[in-house]
Amino acid sequence: LLMTAAITIDQLLVYLTPLTQLHLAENQAAMSALRSAELLSVKNLNASNGKSSEKIQDDDFSAEQSIEKKDNIKGIILLLATLISKRQWVLATHLFHLFESQGVVAAMYIPIRYALLHFLKWQLTAHDTSRWHLHPSLYTNNFEMFEATLFQLNVYIAHDANAMVLCFRFLRKNTHHTWAKRILRRILLPALTVAPCNPNTALEAWSTLSDMPWRDRFALYAAWRGRGLDKDGLESKHFELGRAECEANNQTRQILKRVANEKKVSKLTGRHLAKIAHANPFIVFNIILTQIESYDNMIIPLVEALNFMTPLALDVLAYMLPLRFADSSRSKLQADGKTLARWFQHLASFTGSFFRTYPMTELRGVLDFLVKSLKLPGNSLDLLILKEILSRMGGVDSLDNLSSAQLEALAGGEVLRFQLLVFDKINRRAMFRLFETLTEPHLTLPLVALTAHQCSLAMYFKRDDVVKLQSQFYDQCLTVFLQLAHFLVLGNKKFKKKYASLLPSSLSVLCQNLKMEPRFAMHYSRPAMAAAIDEALNSDSTDAWNPFGDALIKDISNILHDTDISPELYLKFWSLSLADIFVPTASYSSAINELKEKRRMYTSGDDKRKKEAMKCTTLIEQLQLELKSQESRHQFVRKNFKHSLCHNRSQLSEFLRLCVLPRLRLSPEDALYAAKFLYLLQDLGGLSILLCLDLTLTQTLPLLYVSTDREASSLGFFTRSILYPLLNLRKKSSPVYGISFDQYCVIFAKFHDRITNTIENCLSQYKDHGRTCLLVLIELVNVYPVFTKSLDLISTLIKPITTQQDQKDLQALALRYNQLLERGGPSLTYIYDTLSNRSAKLAPPQIKAGTSIL
């Protein structure tokens, strides 16, 4: 009758409305009781009178059946189901509105649900759209009909996996439409939570989402997560979602009790977790991250267990990580405010391990979080995340605590470095993925500039009373900046890209527009200058970043204002690296001799040993070619220094202030470079080395009072590098640097006394300056002290530090230095005390620190 228009739905509702309202009210009351029972059951899964989750579901199904057994309500349910099956959508809409007015979801009734699912499949598979009875005033196109059907089904579409798969496939080509994103956000993704374990459905969902921009995907995940998870989201979500999340929470916690470092156990755990994460990734990863924040020994087994997760689940985890880091309710420092919080360290370590193991997971979310976080003051701690990613994913570690031989090996090529230095195995896929993400145009320069800014902002940390913590923050910021710059260089070499593409048009943009300190701007742009030098060696091409060209010199002149230093000298100092001015011939000889000895051992034997001998031969040839290349490069650099010399004392002082002091504080490698550069200028006749060393000690020794741990180690290495050649000259007893040997001994004694005075002042105030002083002394152990008087004085000052109990870390450093001093100090001082009596006779009294002697 309705289909033939013999009667209207309004006329029929006159007879159905009284009974309908009555039974719908009873239905609503019954459903409220059912919902309360469900919420109570999910809150007490372990104490529900011995009922399992399957029993609870059976009880709920029985409750639904008991409601549907009422004849009157069953009649209207069957009427609505029949209208849907006959595709009379406009007529069915009136009944849908009637259910909604009473606060009832029509799709919860099985006949209506099946009719809606059948109607939905018919829409997705039908080709004859003329069979659709659309009312032009309600539905303007077929997509609105499709959306309306889904909204009536709500999360109950999860009861038919085939329908969900068809919907995901239909939306795959329409993800750019607003209505498609609305369906994913409000219907399909929440329905995954209710759906039973089915990895194919999750894979179909990922096939649809993977073509969307990562920001759109993360926005969908935010809506899917809702205002809370598990019990926190019960009041704001559909009760079916709340029940499914609480059940998943209980199952996940039971599985995580069996996590262990054994590979078999981790695989079994991973499979069980993956079954739950197919539908409830938020619940699973929320518990996993909570466990990791408390126990760092769970990082490795849980990372291995994630091997069975779907790409959708891993993408959800990539979305959740920035949320955990951005949680402002927890402090990233311990209660004492002096050390990093354990949860923050563990989570940062997990982030690096996770992206190294699964490099195809979306990384831009974490990097975008870092860029936004570093723009705000007081967020220098977040650089720990970038440090872990660069170390684990990019294979770039900070080169600290290296010996002199290892630092000199850094002046060689890649072949020499890998022969003398130990590097972790690089995951090439992870490295390429990180490099590809970091070199996006909108990400590279902001991240580099913000990382450089943190080195200055770290000094203005809100806890000004914790000086040690400020020092650690500064060192961490500097380390991360150097790691980031080194990784970009390494990535360009590995993947054959031009480094200049990562730079702006000029240095002025870095220094003036991006507000980077000149030392950071020059360090970041140095690889482009090195590439320009290589091109100049092989051809006559003029590159814009050539440090020997006129374009860069003009740019440097604009940066330097009212200074006496020449732009040519400034540019050449900052544009060159250790490999340009120093050839580690001894390191190459040592590596070649070691390979020859190894080849001799493998000469005779089976095929495997012969292959090893061939590898040694190949490496020897590569080292020899690399050595020749280094020597030719070194000669080219020396040749272009003819216009870069300085003779003026004020110009030398400016050179030390603007060039030597900023660079030696960057890293031990840069400290060695600064020392070698001074002796290079001496060889070229560009300055008096004794005058330079006098000014250098005058300006560098006061840095002990304001240096961080990393800077103190670099300062100690620089001082050792400039003192070691002077010690060798004392053994020759011949005129040096244009003065007599007696005059040289006097000047050397003054240098030594100046260092002693500074050390004495620092150790007498060891609570404030003792740590940096001891770090410098440890680096100087082979070159200082060389006189018995200084040795006795330092031993006396060190003794109370080794016995105090207030600062354990300072005590450990003092004990370490004391052992090194007892091992090598007496023999060193004996040599120089007995070398010549003239030094002792001519040595003047000790002078105050900071005064000039020339």
MARVO-81005 format. One record per residue (C-alpha): residue in one letter; x, y, z. Coordinates in steps of 0.02 Angstrom, whole numbers, padded with zeros to 5 digits, always signed. Example, Ala and Ser with C-alpha at 12.3 -4.5 7.8 and 13.67 -1.06 7.14 Angstrom:
REM MARVO-81005
A+00615-00225+00390/S+00684-00053+00357/
END
This chain:
REM MARVO-81005
L+00000+00000+00000/L+00141+00121+00041/M+00234+00083-00119/T+00078+00107-00224/A+00037+00269-00130/A-00130+00198-00075/I-00089+00264+00097/T+00048+00379+00160/I+00171+00348+00298/D+00093+00489+00398/Q-00078+00405+00390/L-00002+00241+00446/L+00091+00322+00590/V-00074+00383+00663/Y-00110+00202+00706/L+00068+00154+00749/T+00117+00306+00851/P+00031+00263+01017/L+00097+00088+01020/T+00261+00145+00946/Q+00289+00279+01077/L+00242+00158+01216/H+00353+00018+01158/L+00493+00133+01108/A+00491+00203+01283/E+00500+00026+01351/N+00635-00012+01225/Q+00734+00141+01278/A+00723+00091+01460/A+00777-00085+01418/M+00921-00023+01314/S+00976+00095+01453/A+00981-00054+01570/L+01075-00154+01440/R+01200-00013+01415/S+01228+00003+01602/A+01256-00184+01613/E+01381-00176+01470/L+01477-00031+01545/L+01481-00118+01711/S+01543-00277+01630/V+01685-00192+01536/K+01739-00101+01692/N+01749-00263+01787/L+01805-00390+01660/N+01898-00493+01787/A+01762-00489+01919/S+01597-00513+01830/N+01536-00668+01926/G+01650-00780+01824/K+01575-00729+01655/S+01693-00720+01508/S+01679-00590+01371/E+01591-00719+01260/K+01462-00748+01396/I+01432-00561+01412/Q+01404-00547+01226/D+01281-00693+01231/D+01185-00606+01371/D+01179-00445+01269/F+01115-00539+01117/S+00981-00622+01225/A+00931-00450+01289/E+00911-00388+01112/Q+00808-00539+01066/S+00698-00514+01219/I+00663-00337+01164/E+00626-00387+00987/K+00503-00520+01044/K+00377-00385+01088/D+00251-00394+00947/N+00217-00211+00925/I+00397-00154+00920/K+00436-00303+00812/G+00305-00244+00689/I+00381-00073+00663/I+00555-00150+00654/L+00498-00268+00518/L+00407-00127+00428/L+00566-00021+00425/A+00671-00170+00371/T+00547-00207+00230/L+00549-00027+00169/I+00740-00031+00164/S+00742-00198+00073/K+00619-00126-00055/R+00736+00025-00070/Q+00600+00145-00020/W+00726+00260+00065/V+00617+00414+00074/L+00479+00318+00164/A+00607+00236+00279/T+00676+00406+00325/H+00516+00449+00420/L+00537+00295+00528/F+00721+00331+00555/H+00674+00502+00620/L+00549+00420+00736/F+00683+00307+00810/E+00805+00453+00826/S+00675+00559+00917/Q+00665+00423+01049/G+00857+00410+01063/V+00867+00237+00988/V+00992+00177+00855/A+00886+00082+00729/A+01034-00023+00666/M+01050-00109+00834/Y+00901-00218+00784/I+00957-00366+00681/P+00824-00357+00542/I+00856-00172+00512/R+01043-00200+00519/Y+01037-00339+00390/A+00923-00237+00277/L+01040-00087+00286/L+01193-00195+00249/H+01104-00274+00100/F+01050-00103+00037/L+01229-00037+00057/K+01303-00180-00043/W+01172-00154-00176/Q+01224+00029-00191/L+01408-00019-00206/T+01378-00155-00335/A+01230-00093-00436/H+01266-00015-00604/D+01090+00040-00649/T+01069+00198-00546/S+00893+00223-00616/R+00835+00090-00495/W+00873+00209-00351/H+00716+00297-00292/L+00791+00465-00241/H+00694+00613-00181/P+00773+00770-00258/S+00735+00877-00107/L+00828+00760+00012/Y+00967+00681-00089/T+01049+00772-00232/N+01166+00632-00285/N+01206+00451-00252/F+01349+00493-00134/E+01228+00570-00011/M+01124+00411-00014/F+01281+00309+00018/E+01331+00422+00162/A+01157+00421+00239/T+01152+00231+00236/L+01319+00221+00323/F+01268+00345+00457/Q+01113+00242+00495/L+01220+00085+00509/N+01345+00173+00622/V+01473+00055+00701/Y+01361-00094+00667/I+01436-00107+00494/A+01575-00200+00584/H+01462-00354+00588/D+01491-00376+00401/A+01675-00375+00350/N+01629-00388+00166/A+01529-00227+00175/M+01674-00136+00260/V+01796-00195+00128/L+01680-00136-00012/C+01664+00034+00072/F+01853+00055+00090/R+01879+00009-00091/F+01744+00129-00147/L+01821+00272-00047/R+01997+00236-00109/K+01973+00343-00264/N+01874+00478-00173/T+01983+00519-00022/H+02004+00698-00082/H+01818+00731-00054/T+01757+00801+00110/W+01613+00676+00120/A+01737+00531+00104/K+01842+00596+00249/R+01683+00621+00350/I+01633+00439+00323/L+01805+00376+00372/R+01810+00486+00526/R+01637+00451+00594/I+01593+00276+00533/L+01724+00162+00459/L+01874+00191+00572/P+01771+00179+00734/A+01690+00023+00663/L+01862-00058+00653/T+01867-00052+00843/V+01711-00158+00855/A+01755-00275+00713/P+01825-00447+00755/C+02007-00488+00719/N+02027-00475+00532/P+02195-00414+00462/N+02123-00404+00287/T+02002-00267+00340/A+02145-00170+00419/L+02248-00189+00260/E+02103-00126+00154/A+02085+00022+00270/W+02271+00061+00251/S+02258+00048+00061/T+02129+00186+00069/L+02220+00294+00196/S+02396+00275+00126/D+02358+00387-00024/M+02306+00530+00089/P+02428+00664+00152/W+02498+00622+00322/R+02415+00773+00404/D+02244+00715+00344/R+02278+00538+00407/F+02331+00601+00577/A+02175+00709+00587/L+02071+00552+00557/Y+02168+00460+00692/A+02134+00602+00814/A+01947+00585+00783/W+01960+00395+00795/R+02049+00407+00962/G+01918+00526+01032/R+01931+00615+01198/G+02000+00466+01290/L+02039+00281+01283/D+01972+00135+01379/K+01875+00191+01534/D+01914+00375+01502/G+01813+00371+01340/L+01658+00278+01398/E+01551+00432+01418/S+01599+00511+01252/K+01592+00359+01136/H+01466+00234+01075/F+01445+00101+01208/E+01499-00035+01085/L+01665+00055+01062/G+01689+00073+01250/R+01659-00111+01278/A+01778-00164+01139/E+01916-00049+01203/C+01901-00111+01382/E+01909-00292+01324/A+02062-00254+01217/N+02143-00167+01365/N+02122-00319+01476/Q+02187-00440+01343/T+02339-00331+01305/R+02390-00319+01487/Q+02381-00507+01504/I+02491-00533+01351/L+02623-00406+01406/K+02651-00505+01565/R+02739-00636+01458/V+02859-00517+01367/A+03041-00576+01373/N+03203-00550+01279/E+03195-00724+01204/K+03162-00721+01018/K+03032-00859+01018/V+02934-00776+01158/S+02941-00606+01072/K+02872-00681+00911/L+02728-00765+01002/T+02693-00604+01097/G+02698-00506+00935/R+02569-00617+00854/H+02449-00602+01000/L+02470-00414+01009/A+02445-00397+00822/K+02277-00488+00831/I+02214-00357+00952/A+02298-00210+00863/H+02209-00250+00699/A+02053-00173+00774/N+02116-00077+00927/P+02289-00005+00890/F+02264+00141+01010/I+02232+00029+01159/V+02378-00087+01122/F+02506+00051+01092/N+02447+00155+01237/I+02487+00011+01355/I+02650-00030+01265/L+02713+00148+01277/T+02664+00157+01460/Q+02766+00000+01494/I+02916+00065+01397/E+02915+00229+01492/S+02936+00131+01653/Y+03053-00009+01598/D+03188+00021+01468/N+03230-00165+01457/M+03065-00191+01366/I+03115-00082+01218/I+03207-00215+01117/P+03081-00359+01137/L+02933-00246+01103/V+03012-00170+00949/E+03039-00347+00884/A+02861-00393+00930/L+02794-00253+00818/N+02853-00351+00666/F+02680-00430+00649/M+02583-00266+00651/T+02492-00201+00498/P+02551-00039+00415/L+02394+00045+00483/A+02441-00001+00661/L+02620+00062+00639/D+02554+00224+00565/V+02443+00246+00717/L+02596+00221+00828/A+02688+00356+00729/Y+02540+00471+00767/M+02540+00428+00952/L+02725+00462+00984/P+02715+00652+00963/L+02561+00651+01075/R+02660+00568+01214/F+02804+00690+01196/A+02686+00839+01195/D+02600+00787+01356/S+02617+00942+01465/S+02549+00856+01620/R+02717+00770+01647/S+02885+00853+01673/K+03031+00799+01565/L+03146+00821+01715/Q+03160+00722+01875/A+03089+00793+02035/D+03259+00863+02083/G+03265+00961+01919/K+03443+00905+01882/T+03421+00753+01769/L+03305+00701+01629/A+03150+00603+01675/R+03162+00417+01645/W+03001+00409+01545/F+03067+00541+01424/Q+03235+00454+01399/H+03154+00284+01374/L+03024+00350+01252/A+03156+00443+01150/S+03263+00286+01141/F+03112+00183+01086/T+03072+00312+00951/G+03245+00295+00875/S+03241+00104+00882/F+03065+00097+00811/F+03100+00205+00659/R+03265+00114+00626/T+03178-00056+00626/Y+03025+00004+00527/P+03092+00145+00418/M+02942+00152+00301/T+02832+00213+00443/E+02780+00396+00432/L+02920+00501+00508/R+02861+00675+00462/G+02742+00684+00610/V+02884+00672+00737/L+02996+00794+00641/D+02852+00917+00620/F+02822+00906+00808/L+03006+00946+00838/V+03001+01099+00725/K+02846+01167+00811/S+02913+01126+00984/L+03083+01208+00957/K+02998+01369+00905/L+02935+01386+01084/P+03055+01438+01223/G+03111+01310+01350/N+03095+01156+01238/S+03279+01118+01213/L+03252+00949+01294/D+03156+00888+01141/L+03319+00884+01044/L+03351+00718+01130/I+03220+00644+01012/L+03314+00706+00859/K+03477+00644+00933/E+03408+00467+00952/I+03336+00468+00777/L+03500+00527+00700/S+03602+00402+00801/R+03495+00247+00773/M+03412+00282+00608/G+03548+00384+00523/G+03698+00294+00599/V+03780+00459+00653/D+03851+00460+00829/S+03944+00599+00917/L+04132+00569+00906/D+04181+00603+01085/N+04321+00528+01190/L+04432+00494+01040/S+04620+00474+01053/S+04742+00586+00961/A+04773+00454+00828/Q+04587+00432+00796/L+04559+00620+00784/E+04700+00634+00658/A+04620+00493+00559/L+04468+00605+00539/A+04576+00712+00424/G+04583+00567+00302/G+04455+00502+00181/E+04313+00381+00208/V+04421+00227+00179/L+04543+00278+00316/R+04403+00321+00436/F+04320+00153+00419/Q+04488+00067+00443/L+04538+00156+00604/L+04370+00201+00680/V+04232+00083+00737/F+04059+00123+00669/D+03895+00035+00698/K+03817-00054+00550/I+03712+00068+00451/N+03536+00023+00400/R+03536+00092+00224/R+03347+00089+00205/A+03324+00183+00367/M+03460+00307+00322/F+03384+00342+00150/R+03211+00363+00225/L+03275+00487+00354/F+03377+00583+00225/E+03229+00590+00106/T+03119+00660+00243/L+03245+00784+00314/T+03286+00857+00143/E+03109+00912+00107/P+03115+01099+00064/H+03003+01156+00207/L+03094+01053+00338/T+03283+01062+00313/L+03323+01245+00344/P+03197+01271+00487/L+03260+01118+00580/V+03444+01166+00558/A+03413+01346+00609/L+03307+01301+00760/T+03435+01174+00818/A+03571+01307+00806/H+03462+01430+00902/Q+03443+01308+01046/C+03629+01320+01084/S+03602+01501+01133/L+03431+01478+01212/A+03492+01335+01321/M+03586+01460+01427/Y+03421+01542+01473/F+03341+01386+01543/K+03206+01423+01671/R+03300+01336+01813/D+03444+01459+01823/D+03505+01387+01987/V+03554+01221+01907/V+03713+01268+01814/K+03762+01087+01782/L+03596+01054+01696/Q+03619+01208+01587/S+03789+01143+01537/Q+03716+00975+01488/F+03578+01058+01386/Y+03704+01164+01291/D+03815+01015+01254/Q+03665+00914+01195/C+03607+01054+01080/L+03782+01072+01007/T+03800+00884+00984/V+03633+00870+00894/F+03675+01014+00778/L+03840+00933+00731/Q+03754+00765+00708/L+03621+00841+00596/A+03749+00933+00488/H+03858+00777+00475/F+03709+00668+00427/L+03659+00786+00286/V+03837+00778+00219/L+03843+00589+00235/G+03674+00570+00152/N+03725+00677+00004/K+03879+00570-00024/K+03783+00408-00008/F+03637+00455-00119/K+03729+00565-00245/K+03639+00729-00215/K+03709+00904-00221/Y+03732+00979-00049/A+03712+01157-00112/S+03528+01119-00144/L+03502+01114+00045/L+03571+01291+00065/P+03492+01461+00035/S+03559+01580-00095/S+03694+01656+00015/L+03773+01657+00188/S+03683+01820+00227/V+03518+01727+00225/L+03582+01606+00358/C+03659+01739+00469/Q+03538+01884+00448/N+03371+01810+00397/L+03379+01647+00494/K+03476+01727+00639/M+03607+01590+00647/E+03774+01625+00730/P+03914+01640+00601/R+04004+01487+00668/F+03849+01379+00644/A+03810+01454+00474/M+03988+01423+00414/H+03989+01246+00483/Y+03825+01206+00395/S+03882+01278+00228/R+04061+01209+00233/P+04022+01048+00135/A+03960+01153-00012/M+04124+01249-00008/A+04222+01085-00002/A+04126+01024-00155/A+04169+01187-00243/I+04354+01158-00205/D+04343+00983-00280/E+04266+01055-00439/A+04404+01187-00447/L+04534+01049-00436/N+04462+00953-00583/S+04406+01097-00695/D+04403+01285-00712/S+04220+01301-00663/T+04173+01439-00542/D+04050+01388-00410/A+03952+01514-00308/W+04012+01430-00148/N+04196+01428-00195/P+04290+01501-00044/F+04426+01566-00161/G+04300+01660-00269/D+04244+01841-00260/A+04058+01809-00229/L+04080+01733-00057/I+04210+01862-00007/K+04085+02001-00042/D+03954+01908+00058/I+04073+01891+00206/S+04114+02076+00197/N+03930+02115+00224/I+03926+02001+00378/L+04085+02070+00458/H+04059+02248+00520/D+04197+02360+00589/T+04324+02222+00613/D+04510+02220+00573/I+04512+02042+00507/S+04520+02021+00320/P+04369+01937+00239/E+04486+01820+00142/L+04566+01752+00300/Y+04399+01737+00389/L+04321+01643+00244/K+04468+01526+00219/F+04475+01482+00403/W+04290+01439+00414/S+04272+01359+00242/L+04414+01233+00260/S+04412+01071+00358/L+04546+00969+00443/A+04571+00866+00285/D+04615+01023+00186/I+04762+01080+00293/F+04827+00917+00365/V+04870+00751+00283/P+04877+00608+00411/T+05023+00519+00328/A+05063+00420+00486/S+04884+00356+00497/Y+04886+00301+00315/S+05052+00213+00339/S+04989+00124+00494/A+04830+00067+00408/I+04924+00007+00253/N+05053-00089+00356/E+04915-00171+00456/L+04826-00226+00298/K+04989-00293+00224/E+05018-00397+00379/K+04841-00461+00371/R+04860-00502+00186/R+05019-00600+00222/M+04924-00708+00347/Y+04786-00744+00220/T+04899-00781+00071/S+04899-00969+00092/G+04743-01071+00127/D+04571-01107+00058/D+04469-00997-00059/K+04391-00902+00084/R+04561-00845+00149/K+04616-00798-00027/K+04461-00688-00045/E+04508-00601+00117/A+04683-00572+00047/M+04608-00495-00111/K+04501-00380-00004/C+04657-00323+00088/T+04743-00287-00078/T+04594-00186-00138/L+04591-00084+00022/I+04778-00049+00011/E+04756+00018-00165/Q+04608+00125-00110/L+04709+00196+00035/Q+04855+00239-00078/L+04742+00327-00203/E+04654+00419-00064/L+04821+00476+00008/K+04873+00549-00160/S+04706+00638-00174/Q+04726+00711+00000/E+04902+00773-00039/S+04849+00857-00201/R+04704+00942-00111/H+04821+01000+00026/Q+04942+01075-00100/F+04799+01167-00187/V+04741+01244-00023/R+04917+01301+00025/K+04940+01379-00145/N+04786+01489-00123/F+04841+01560+00044/K+04954+01693-00029/H+04828+01833-00002/S+04765+01771+00165/L+04907+01811+00285/C+04906+01932+00432/H+05048+02022+00519/N+04958+02152+00624/R+04937+02119+00810/S+04760+02191+00817/Q+04713+02090+00663/L+04782+01934+00745/S+04681+01971+00902/E+04522+01988+00798/F+04565+01828+00707/L+04576+01734+00872/R+04414+01811+00936/L+04308+01784+00780/C+04385+01624+00714/V+04493+01520+00831/L+04395+01536+00993/P+04221+01501+00920/R+04279+01354+00816/L+04386+01262+00944/R+04233+01252+01058/L+04129+01158+00929/S+04212+00987+00938/P+04382+00903+00967/E+04403+00888+00779/D+04380+01076+00759/A+04499+01106+00905/L+04633+01006+00814/Y+04595+01103+00655/A+04617+01270+00744/A+04787+01218+00813/K+04846+01151+00645/F+04787+01310+00559/L+04894+01419+00672/Y+05050+01318+00631/L+05002+01322+00446/L+05002+01512+00451/Q+05171+01505+00537/D+05241+01395+00398/L+05174+01513+00266/G+05253+01663+00353/G+05085+01738+00394/L+05114+01767+00580/S+05235+01744+00725/I+05184+01583+00810/L+05251+01638+00980/L+05152+01799+00972/C+05000+01701+00916/L+05019+01575+01057/D+05039+01714+01182/L+04876+01795+01127/T+04794+01625+01114/L+04832+01576+01293/T+04780+01749+01350/Q+04608+01729+01271/T+04577+01541+01290/L+04628+01506+01470/P+04489+01617+01545/L+04364+01507+01452/L+04392+01377+01588/Y+04279+01477+01703/V+04131+01477+01583/S+04150+01316+01483/T+04036+01166+01477/D+04103+00988+01489/R+04114+00967+01301/E+04195+01136+01276/A+04321+01100+01414/S+04375+00939+01330/S+04394+01029+01164/L+04491+01169+01248/G+04607+01042+01328/F+04637+00955+01163/F+04674+01122+01077/T+04798+01170+01212/R+04883+01002+01199/S+04895+01019+01009/I+04984+01188+01020/L+05098+01138+01165/Y+05158+00972+01094/P+05266+01048+00954/L+05341+01169+01082/L+05395+01024+01192/N+05484+00941+01047/L+05577+01103+01010/R+05649+01106+01186/K+05741+00945+01150/K+05838+01019+01003/S+05936+01153+01100/S+05950+01260+00944/P+05878+01429+00891/V+05694+01421+00847/Y+05570+01544+00769/G+05707+01674+00747/I+05758+01684+00932/S+05894+01600+01034/F+05861+01441+01129/D+05880+01531+01297/Q+05747+01658+01251/Y+05635+01519+01191/C+05655+01429+01358/V+05604+01587+01450/I+05449+01608+01343/F+05404+01424+01362/A+05420+01437+01552/K+05303+01588+01549/F+05175+01491+01448/H+05188+01349+01572/D+05169+01465+01723/R+05018+01550+01646/I+04931+01383+01630/T+04981+01338+01808/N+04907+01499+01878/T+04741+01469+01791/I+04736+01288+01849/E+04775+01340+02027/N+04634+01468+02030/C+04509+01342+01962/L+04558+01199+02080/S+04554+01313+02231/Q+04370+01343+02188/Y+04335+01165+02134/K+04151+01169+02180/D+04121+01296+02041/H+04259+01268+01915/G+04340+01104+01965/R+04249+00995+01839/T+04300+01092+01684/C+04477+01111+01751/L+04496+00923+01777/L+04429+00887+01602/V+04562+01002+01531/L+04698+00924+01638/I+04651+00749+01580/E+04677+00803+01399/L+04844+00887+01444/V+04915+00739+01540/N+05050+00702+01409/V+05110+00883+01390/Y+05077+00965+01557/P+05146+00985+01689/V+05327+00973+01634/F+05406+01051+01788/T+05415+00966+01958/K+05356+01122+02049/S+05195+01127+01948/L+05170+00940+01971/D+05185+00955+02160/L+05066+01103+02164/I+04932+01013+02062/S+04950+00854+02166/T+04921+00957+02323/L+04765+01039+02249/I+04695+00874+02185/K+04707+00783+02351/P+04560+00867+02442/I+04449+00838+02290/T+04483+00651+02295/T+04432+00641+02479/Q+04274+00748+02476/Q+04106+00659+02468/D+03986+00797+02415/Q+04016+00787+02227/K+04042+00607+02176/D+04063+00643+01991/L+04199+00771+02029/Q+04284+00647+02144/A+04285+00516+02006/L+04367+00638+01885/A+04498+00686+02013/L+04541+00504+02049/R+04555+00468+01863/Y+04672+00615+01835/N+04774+00570+01988/Q+04804+00396+01917/L+04856+00467+01748/L+04971+00590+01834/E+05056+00457+01938/R+05080+00351+01783/G+05161+00480+01667/G+05196+00639+01765/P+05362+00598+01852/S+05448+00537+01692/L+05388+00690+01595/T+05446+00814+01726/Y+05613+00724+01746/I+05653+00747+01562/Y+05618+00932+01559/D+05689+00972+01731/T+05856+00893+01688/L+05863+00946+01506/S+05950+01112+01534/N+05993+01214+01687/R+05980+01370+01582/S+05792+01360+01581/A+05784+01360+01769/K+05906+01504+01785/L+05824+01613+01655/A+05644+01573+01700/P+05562+01728+01775/P+05442+01726+01922/Q+05265+01670+01892/I+05152+01796+01807/K+04968+01829+01828/A+04843+01746+01712/G+04779+01855+01571/T+04932+01967+01548/S+05037+01969+01391/I+05219+01917+01392/L+05273+01979+01220/
END
